[in-house]
Amino acid sequence: MDADGELNLFPERGGGDGGSESAGVSMTAPLAVRMRPRSLSEVVGHEHILAPGCLLPRLIQTDSFGSLLFYGPPGCGKTTLAEVIAHQTKSRFVKINAVLSNVAQLRDELAYARRRKDSRTILFIDEIHRFNKAQQDLLLPDVEDGNVRLIGATTQNPGFYINAPLLSRSHLFRLEPLSSDDILKVLRRALEDTQRGLGNFNCKASDEVLKALAGICDGDMRRALNALETMVLAAGGNSELTEEDVKVFAKERRVRYDADEDEHYNTISAFIKSIRGCDPDAAMYWLAKMLSGGEDPRFIARRLVILASEDVGLADSRGLLVANAAFDAVERVGLPECELNLAHAVIFLATAPKSNSATMALARAKEIVSKEEIRPVPMHLRDSHTSLNRKLGNGQGYIYNHECPNHISGQEYMEKPVCIYKPTNYGNERLVAERLAFYKKIKKEIQNGQK
């Protein structure tokens, strides 16, 4: 065990020789540590990067890889893959946790690797996204010179957290959450393995029970194995796990949802797109996930206010009123009751007709302002509240619309008119389009009559 409780399969200077066996793992170590694969053939899942013919297995087989970055959620096997790679390539393995390590320790490990060029060093940095720019820059010379082969593991998008020079020198592999079937295989193996697993407890469990356990672990193998160990220890030897045991354990389940990190942004993205796509079922699911994960309801309410104008808009202008009312309720009522107000707004917006005409009109207007010469305000529209302004000619010729038939004066409000707002025919905006067509017709008749 190293200082942070992680297993060093290849002990030496906090790392070690990849040729050593892992059979000496203490049975007091957590089940998830004891059951870590010792070869690539024991790794389950990740067919998109580990299937025959894929790049990663070929790089490992030929020992021809440089630096690697593994990006994926907790418990998907990033550390396991790094240890398996070191073992199969007989590399010296040094593990650093970016949260617990400092620049001095990193310098020491890099200096030691330079002196040990005869033994290829794999430097595994867990949670590498926690390293700041200076710490990441410190790695570059030794990575570039081949003194170490870096394997970085991150749960966060590397494009946001990893320096561009380091990212460009690494092969990036994305790992997905493990499927329930993949987790089921490992749980079955752990339950029956007498050497590293729980086989000596002689505890039974059907595939249905193990799959139910896998299903509440969100693709996290570590969580699934630790849950199995807890349940077996609680049940005792010569027992049988039941679905009721899983239900009891599931009461303590915590939804994986990290505020201000990838899961936060991915979930809110799915939420907004579900409402935009008129799918209230999906929208309510993502809402429930966010609320269960501890998301700030005010953040959700703010996004609904934005969406009400961006995606529902003039097709049903009540959407903005409902979203604003939900935001006000969140502020006044608070959790847990305000969840009902959010649900009300979500279903209303998801089932409302959609129009992004206001969004597009704003974008078009901004484009004209930024790319074309700024247009002067026509004289008849300029402010005429002071005697000086009136002497300058401001406001001369302006016609007050309310004194005109149909409240249309026929005047232009730009020296060179341009079409910016284009209404859709969805929902209430169809009536807006009809009114605009009527206004345009009256205006043209007035202007023709003045010629």
N, C-alpha and C positions, 0 to 999 in steps of 0.2 A: 504493500500500500504506500502511496505517496502522501504528502502532507495534506492534500485536500480530499483524501479518502478514495482516490481513483486507483485503479489497479495498474501497476507497471508490469506488463507481461515480460519485459526484457530488462531486468534490473541492472543498472550501471549508471552512476552519476544522475540518478533520477530518470534515466532512460536505460539503454542497454543493448545487448546483442540480439538481433532479430532471430538468430538461430536457436535461442534458448526455448525450452518447452514451457508451456503454461500449466502443466499438470500440478504445479505446486500451489495453485490458488487456494487460499484458506477457505474452509467451508463456513467460516463466520462472515465472509464477504457477502454482500447482497446477491440474491439469485441472478439479477440482471448482469452482474459482473461475472459470476461463475459460468453463466451460459453464453458468454460472448463467443462468437465463432472464432476458430483457430485457423481456418483456411477459407479461401474464397468459395469453395464448394458448400460450406456450411451457411453462408449468407443467404437469407431469404429475401425475396422481393427485388425491387429496382431492376426489373428486366430491361427497362429502357436504357440503362447504362451498363448492365452486367451480362446481358444475354450473349451467347456465342457470336462472335463477329463484331461486337461493339468495341469502341476505342479503348475504354479503361482496362478490360481484361487483357487486351493485346499489349498495352503499355506495361502492365504488371508482369505478364509472362516473359516479355523481352527485357524487363528491367530498364526501360528506355524513357521513362517519364522524367520531367523536370519538376516544376512546382504544380501543386493541385489545390483547388478550392472546392470544398464540399458545402453546398448551400441547401439547407432543408430544415424542417421543424424539429423540435426536441424529440429524442428517442427514435429517430429514423435510421440511425446506424452510421453516423459520420465518424465517430471515434472508433467504432468497430472496424470500419473499412481501413482507416489509417493504420491500426494495429495489425490487421491482416496483411496489408501491403508491406509493412516493415518486416513481418515474419516471413512472408513468401520471398522477399528479395534479400533476406538475411542482412538487413540494414540495421545500423545502430539507431535506436528509437529514443528520442527525447521529447517529453511531453511538457508543454507549458500552458497554463491557464491564463488567459489575458486579463482576467479580473484580479488574480492574485499575484501576478508577476510584475516586475519593474524593469527599468532600463538596465540597471546593474546586472541583474540575473540574465537578461537577454544578451548583454555584451559578453558575459562569462561563457555562456553556452556557445555563442558564435566563435569566440576565440578558441575554445576547446575543439570545436569542429574543424577549425583551420589546421590545428596540430594533428588531427586524426584523419588526414585525407586518405589513408590506407583503408579506413573503414567508413563506408558511405553513411552519412548521417541524415536521417529523416527528422526534421524538426516539426513536430505537430503542435499547432497553436489552436487551442480550443477557444471559441468565442473571440475569434480574431477581430471581429468588428469593434471590440472594446478597446483595442489598441488605438492610440491617437496617431496623428500624421507623423510625428517625430519617431515614434516607435516603429511604425510601418516602414518609414524611410530607412531606419537602421538595418532592416533586413535586406534591402536591395543589393548592396555590394556582394554579400555572401551568397545570395540567391543567384545573382548574375554570374559569379565566378564558379558556381557549382560546389561551394564548400558545404552547403546544406541543400537538401531538397525539402522545400517547404510544403507542408500539407496544412491548410487552414480550414477550420470548421466554423461556420456561421449560420445563425438562424435568421439573419437579416440580409436584405438585398445587397449583394456586394457592390452593385453600381452606386449605392448611396454611401457605403461605409468603408470600402477598400480603395486605397489610392490608385489612381489610373496606372502609374508605372508598374505597381505590383500586380494589378489585375491583368495588365497586358502580358506579363511574363508567366502567367499561370493558366492551366487548363481548368475551366469552370465546369463542375458537374452539379446539376440540381437533383436533389433527392426528394421524393414525394413521401407523404405519410404512408406507412405500411397498410396494406389491406387487412381486413378481418381474417381472411383465409391465411395470409402469411403469418399473422400473429398466432392464429390457431395452431399452425404447425409447430411453432416454437414452444407454445404453452404445453402442447402434448408431449413434446420432447423433454421439456423441463420436468413435467410431472412424472415421467417414467425413468429418467436418467438417474441411476444410483451413484454415479461418480461425481457429477457436478450439480445435479438437480435435486429433486424432491422425491426420488424413487423410493428411498428408504422409509418414507412415511406410509407407503402403500395406500395412498389416497386416490380415490377414483373420481372421475368426472366425465360426463358425456360430452360429445362434440358440441351439442346444443348449448351446454352450460359454458364451455370454454369460448364458444363463438360469442355468446352474450357478454362474457367478460371482455373479450377483445373489442366488442362493439362500443363499450363505454370508455375506451382508452384513446380514442381519436388518432389511431395510427401510431401511437407511441409505444414502442416495444418495451422500453425501460419501465414505463408505468404499468404495462400489462404484467410483466414478470414480477414486479414488486407487489402488485395486487394479488397475484396468484400465491406468492409466498406468504403474504399476510393471511389470506383465507385458509391456506393449508395449516399454518401454525395455529390459527384459531380453532380449526376443526379437530386437529390432532391426528394421530396415526390411525390407520385402518378405518377411515371415514369416507364419506362420499359428498362431494360438493353438489349443491342443488341450485336451481335458478333463484330460489329464495335467498340463498347466501349472496348471490350476485346483486340482487335487489337491495339487500341491506348495505352491501359495500357501495353501491351506486349512489346511495343517499349522500355520501361524502364526496361525490364526484365534483370536480371543479372544471368548468369549461376552459380550454386553453384559449386565452385571449389576452394579449399583451398590449396595453394602452400605449399609443404613440409608436408602435413598431409594426412589422409587416402584417400580422394578423388583424390589427386594427384597420389598416388601410385597405387590405384585401376584402374584409367583411363589409366595411362601409361602401366600398365600390360595388360589391354584389348587391347590397341593399338598394342603392340608388338605381342601379341598372334594372333591378327587378321591378321597381315602381315605374320607371320609364317604360319598361316592356309590358306594362299592364298585367303583371302577375302578382296578385295579392297574397297568394299562398307562399311563394318564395320570399316576398318582402316581409311577411310576418315571421317566417323562419329566421331570417337574418336579424330581424329586430329582436327576437327572443334570444338569439345567440349573444348579441351585443349586451342586452340587459343582464343575462345570466353571467356574462364575463365581467360585469362591473363597469361597463361603459357609462360615461357621464350622460344622463338623459338630455341635458342641455345641448350637448354636441349633436345628438340625433335630431333634436328639435330645430336647431339652426340649419342643419342640412335639409330638413323638410321645407323650411321657409324658402331656401334658395331654390330647391327643386320646384316648388309651386309656381315660381315665375319662369324658371329656365325650361321646364319640360311640360307643364300643364298650361301655364300662361293664359292667353285669351280664349282658349278652347273652353275653359271653365274658370273664370276669375274668382269664383268662390274658393278655389283651392288655396289661394294666398290667405284668405280670411281664416279658413280652417287651420292652416299651418301656423299662422300667427296666434290663433286661439290656443292651439296645442302648446306652443312655446310659452305663452302666458300661463297656462295651467301648470306646466312643468315648474315654472318659477314660483307659483303661488302654492301648489299642492305638494310637490316633491314626491320622492319614492316612498312606498311602492305604488301608491294610487295613481300617480301620473302616467304609469305604464298604460292605463286604459285610454288616456287622452292621446298618447302616441299611437296606440293601435287604431283608434278612431281615425286619426289623420292619415295614417299609412294606408288604410283600406280605401278611404275617400280618394286620395291622390292616385293610388294604383289603379282604381277603376274609372277614374275621370278620363275624358277624351284628352288627347295630347296635342300640344302645339309648341314649337320652339321659335315661332315667328318673332317674338320679342327679343329673344337671344340673338337671332340672326340679324335683326334690324340694328341692334346695338353694335354688333360686330361690323356690319356694313358701314354704319355711320363713323365708327372709329377708324376704319380703313380709309375712308374718304378724307377725314380730317388729317390723318397722318401722311397720306401720299399726295394729296392735291394742295394747291395753293389755298390758304384760308380765305373763305369768302367774306366780304364785308356785309354788315347788316344793312339791308335796303333802307333808304332814307325814310320811307313812310312807316317803317317799323321801329325806328329809333325812339328813345325816350324823349318826351317833350314836356316834362314836368317843370322845367325852369324856363324863364324868359330868354336866357341865352341860348338854350337848346332850340327854342322855337325860332329865334332869329337865324339860327344856323340851318333852319329848314327841317329839323327833326319832326317827324310825325305828319308832315304835310301830305295830304292825299290819302291818309289812312281812313278806311271805311269801317265803322263799328258793325260787326256782324249781326248783332241782335236787332238792328234796325232794318235788316234786309229780309226779303221773303226766304223762307226755309233756312234763315240764319246763315246764308252763304253769300259772301260779298263778291266773289269772283276774282279777288285779288290773289297775287302770288306772294309767298312768304319766304322765298329765296330768289335771288336775281336769276339764277339758273336752276330751275327745279330738277330734282333727281329722285328716282324711285328708291326708297330704302326699306320701307315696311311692306311686306308681301303677306297678306293674310292667307290662312289655310281655309279649307272648307270643313274643318272638324269642329264638332260641338257648337258652342255659342259663337265661335269665330266666323262661322258661315254668315251669321247676321251682320257681323262687323264688315265682312267683305261686301255684302249687299248694300250696307249704308255708304261705304266708301265709293262704290260704283254710282250710287245715286248722287252723292256730293260732286263727283267728277262730272257727271252729266249736266247738273245744274250750273256748275262753274263754267263748263265749256259753252253752254248756251248764253250765259251772261257775257263771256268774253267775245263770243261771235256777234252779239248784239251791240257791243261797243265799237266794233270795227267799222 
